[in-house]
Amino acid sequence: MNIALLGYGKMGQTIEQIALKRGHNVVLTIDKGDSDYDITKADVAIDFSIPNVAFNNITNCINNNVPVISGTTGWLDKYNDAVALCKEKKGAFIYASNFSLGVNIFFELNKTLAKMMSTLKQYNVSMEEIHHTQKLDAPSGTAISLANGVINQHEGYNTWKLDENGENTIPITAKRIEDVPGTHTVTYESEVDTINIEHIAHTRQGFALGAVVAAEWIAGKTGVFTMNDVLNIR
């Protein structure tokens, strides 16, 4: 499979290593300043760019009938536009805030726990995420996905805010520390005890492998998908 890497930072380079090991060809590596390239060289594109170019990368792929996998966060105000274009053009598109198998299991665990805790009003929920200092957006897309997972299952919460408490609000704390691939903690705290669930990434390998697996999975398909489809998590 011929792969285009849209974004060639540390994550893009890790994806390249894994793709080559799995027998694929990397035919394009596009850095954040590049705009003049032929996406049709690729069978599939993997976008780990930056927020202000991700939407253009994705629409360029869809308009040229190239399936696209995106793990860039911070651009989701235009997500519905990308979905609409994909449906109009009969393209193929997967966005995930996190491609790690472990994190996607963690998402499901988070939703299950939120449903269990919904009737226990004495517990307040909060979240913390820690990432490397090069991460541009805060909170992380993974933290937002976790917060939305709670909101969808827990009647006591209807929004989240960064570094801010409020009624029916999940406060999220974001920290940036050198060389931390990603740590996410969900906490339920009462006067008498605390319940934590946590995912700690040790390297970028898990995220990169998941993105390549998603690229392999989407070949020949049409539609808008998630990692639950790729990993058959229900």
C-alpha positions in Angstrom: 0.0 0.0 0.0 1.3 3.5 -0.9 0.9 5.9 2.1 1.1 9.6 2.2 2.1 11.1 5.6 0.6 14.6 6.1 2.7 15.9 9.0 6.2 14.6 9.5 7.0 15.4 13.1 7.8 12.8 15.7 4.5 11.0 15.2 4.7 11.0 11.4 8.2 9.6 11.6 7.1 6.8 14.0 4.2 6.0 11.7 6.7 5.8 8.8 8.9 3.3 10.6 5.9 1.0 11.5 4.4 1.3 8.0 7.7 0.2 6.4 8.0 -2.7 8.8 4.5 -3.8 7.8 5.5 -3.9 4.1 4.0 -0.6 2.9 5.6 2.2 0.9 5.7 5.8 2.0 5.4 7.8 -1.2 4.8 11.3 0.3 6.0 13.0 3.5 4.5 16.5 3.8 5.7 18.9 6.4 3.5 21.7 7.9 4.8 24.3 5.4 4.3 22.2 2.3 1.2 22.8 0.1 2.2 21.8 -3.4 2.0 18.0 -3.6 0.2 15.3 -5.6 -1.9 13.3 -3.1 -3.1 11.0 -5.9 0.3 9.2 -5.6 -1.1 7.5 -2.5 -3.6 4.8 -1.8 -4.3 6.2 1.6 -3.2 9.3 3.6 -2.4 9.6 7.3 -2.8 13.1 8.7 -0.9 14.0 11.9 -0.3 17.6 11.0 -1.3 20.7 13.0 -4.8 22.2 13.7 -4.7 25.0 11.1 -3.9 22.8 8.1 -5.6 19.5 9.0 -9.0 20.4 7.5 -7.3 21.4 4.2 -5.3 18.2 4.2 -8.5 16.1 4.8 -10.6 17.9 2.2 -7.8 17.6 -0.4 -7.7 13.8 0.1 -11.5 13.4 -0.1 -11.7 15.6 -3.2 -9.1 13.4 -4.8 -10.7 10.1 -3.8 -7.9 9.2 -1.4 -9.0 7.6 1.9 -7.7 9.6 4.8 -7.0 8.8 8.5 -6.6 11.8 10.8 -5.3 12.0 14.3 -4.8 15.7 14.4 -6.7 17.4 17.1 -7.8 21.1 17.6 -9.7 21.4 14.3 -13.0 19.8 15.2 -15.1 22.9 14.7 -15.0 21.8 11.0 -15.4 18.1 11.6 -19.1 18.1 10.4 -18.0 19.8 7.2 -15.4 17.0 6.6 -18.1 14.4 7.2 -20.5 16.1 4.8 -17.9 16.4 2.1 -17.0 12.7 2.6 -20.6 11.6 2.2 -21.1 13.9 -0.8 -17.9 12.6 -2.6 -18.5 9.0 -1.4 -15.0 9.0 0.2 -13.5 7.3 3.1 -12.5 9.0 6.3 -11.6 8.1 9.9 -10.9 10.7 12.6 -9.8 9.5 16.1 -8.6 11.6 19.0 -6.4 8.6 19.8 -5.5 5.5 17.7 -4.1 3.4 20.5 -5.8 0.1 21.1 -5.4 0.6 24.9 -6.9 4.1 24.8 -10.0 2.9 22.8 -10.6 0.2 25.4 -10.1 3.0 28.0 -12.8 5.0 26.3 -15.3 2.1 26.7 -14.3 1.6 30.4 -14.8 5.3 31.0 -18.3 5.2 29.6 -19.2 2.1 31.6 -17.9 3.7 34.8 -19.8 6.9 34.2 -23.0 5.0 33.7 -22.4 3.2 37.0 -21.6 6.4 38.9 -24.5 8.4 37.4 -26.8 7.7 40.4 -24.1 8.4 43.0 -24.4 12.1 43.5 -21.8 12.2 46.3 -19.0 11.7 43.7 -17.6 14.6 41.7 -15.8 13.8 38.5 -12.6 15.6 37.2 -10.0 14.8 34.6 -6.3 15.4 34.1 -4.2 15.0 31.0 -0.4 15.3 30.6 1.4 15.6 27.3 4.8 16.6 25.9 5.6 20.3 25.5 5.3 20.2 21.7 1.5 19.5 21.9 -0.2 22.6 20.7 -3.8 22.1 21.9 -5.3 21.8 25.4 -7.1 19.9 26.6 -6.1 17.0 24.4 -8.5 15.5 22.0 -8.4 12.3 24.0 -9.4 14.2 27.2 -12.3 15.8 25.3 -13.4 12.4 24.1 -13.3 11.1 27.7 -15.3 14.1 28.9 -17.9 13.6 26.2 -18.1 9.9 27.1 -19.0 10.9 30.7 -21.5 13.5 29.6 -23.3 11.0 27.4 -23.7 8.5 30.3 -23.9 10.6 33.4 -26.9 12.8 34.0 -25.1 15.1 36.4 -22.8 16.6 33.7 -23.5 18.4 30.5 -20.3 20.2 29.7 -16.5 20.4 30.4 -14.2 23.3 30.9 -10.4 23.7 31.0 -9.1 24.6 34.5 -12.6 25.7 35.6 -15.2 24.2 38.0 -18.9 24.9 37.7 -22.3 23.3 38.1 -22.8 20.2 35.9 -19.2 20.8 34.6 -16.3 18.4 34.3 -13.1 20.3 35.1 -10.1 19.2 33.0 -6.5 20.0 34.0 -3.9 20.0 31.2 -0.2 19.8 31.9 2.7 19.9 29.5 5.9 18.1 30.6 8.9 17.2 28.4 8.9 13.7 26.8 5.5 12.6 28.1 3.7 10.7 25.3 0.3 10.9 27.0 -1.4 10.3 30.4 -5.1 10.6 31.1 -6.8 10.2 34.5 -10.5 10.2 35.3 -11.2 10.8 39.0 -14.4 10.3 41.0 -14.0 11.9 44.4 -16.3 11.9 47.5 -15.7 12.9 51.1 -14.9 9.3 52.0 -13.0 7.9 49.0 -11.6 8.4 45.5 -11.9 6.2 42.4 -9.3 6.7 39.6 -9.0 5.1 36.2 -5.9 6.0 34.2 -4.2 5.3 30.9 -0.5 5.9 30.6 1.2 5.7 27.2 4.9 4.7 27.5 5.8 5.5 23.8 4.2 6.8 20.6 4.4 3.3 19.1 0.8 2.4 20.2 -0.7 5.5 18.5 1.4 5.0 15.4 0.5 1.3 15.0 -3.2 2.0 15.4 -3.1 4.7 12.7 -1.4 2.2 10.3 -3.9 -0.5 11.2 -6.7 1.9 10.5 -5.2 2.8 7.1 -5.0 -0.9 6.2 -8.6 -1.5 7.4 -10.1 1.4 5.4 -8.8 0.2 2.0 -11.7 -0.4 -0.4 -14.3 1.0 2.0 -16.6 4.0 1.6 -17.9 6.1 4.5 -17.1 7.8 7.7 -15.8 5.5 10.4 -14.3 5.5 13.9 -11.7 3.3 15.7 -14.6 1.3 17.2 -15.3 0.1 13.6 -11.6 -0.7 13.0 -11.2 -2.6 16.3 -14.7 -4.0 16.3 -15.4 -2.6 19.7 -19.1 -2.6 20.6 
